[in-house]
């Protein structure tokens, strides 16, 4: 089967700590100077900056750098409220917003605020409705929606985003249900590990073969729009590790994952995995090229700004 078209590399950075506005602005300008496409914020009720005001600060401090989330927890906001916040950010940034949104997964956060952590099917169904509401309110004229989870009555969302028909939408996951939703509705599909029943990632789901299967699911659900999709990956189950002893580091990770999850994956599987970033700068640059050629993956969220800055400087936009 055909792979997604080859696209220029885009790199996303995160790792935004709790800092004041000046420090955040300095960090954003550094990311822009290195060549990152997007500086992203996570969305958790943890020790972190809230994403929406932080994105506004980043946008005000930069000229080209895009701002985004990796990713909004859909269950924390009504989509009509989120639509106004996001359209405002797109206007304030002159069209530099990217919207990452997911169904929510971190159960302890739900428990802390008394929010029911409902089954996957319910959360993904609610996410699908939210995406429909966001797109409807970003569009021209009054929008109505009568769903299982949300009801909108002839609302004309204001302001309207600069980017038409809406800012790029990223949806990601490791299961067929949410990846099929991403295939139908998103612009960017983020490929994630499968989450086991105990809440841990399944290392057998991040191999090249497992990733190719996920892309096949997306292809089947996307139909004619498959060629328009961008594919993203991010480091999972291991921090970014720059080393000239990649096989030794992979062996340590293999043993750790076996102990934690009970699953066996080989050193080669880990070194080839689209979601394990272990190697030298030259080796990781070559790995990213190979993943783009083999699987069509061109978007990489690499964690903090500094670890892979030399790779970003070398590959961004090529």
Secondary structure, 3 states (H helix, E strand, C coil): CCCCCCCCCEEEECCCCCCCHHHHHHHHHHHHHHCCCEEEECCCCCCCCCHHHHHHHHHHHCCCCEEEECCEEHHHCCHHHHHHHHHHHHHHCCCCEEEEEECCCCHHHHHHCCCCCCCHHHHHHHHHHHHHHHHHHHCCCCEEEECCCCEEEEECCCCCCCCCCCCEEEEEECCHHHHHHHHHHCCEEEECCCECCCCCECHHHCCHHHHHHHHHHHHHHHHHHHHHCEEEEECCCCCCEECCCHHHHHHHHHHHHHHHHCCCCCHHHHHHCCCCCEECHHHHHHHHHHHHHHHCEEEEECCCCCCCHHHHHHHCCC
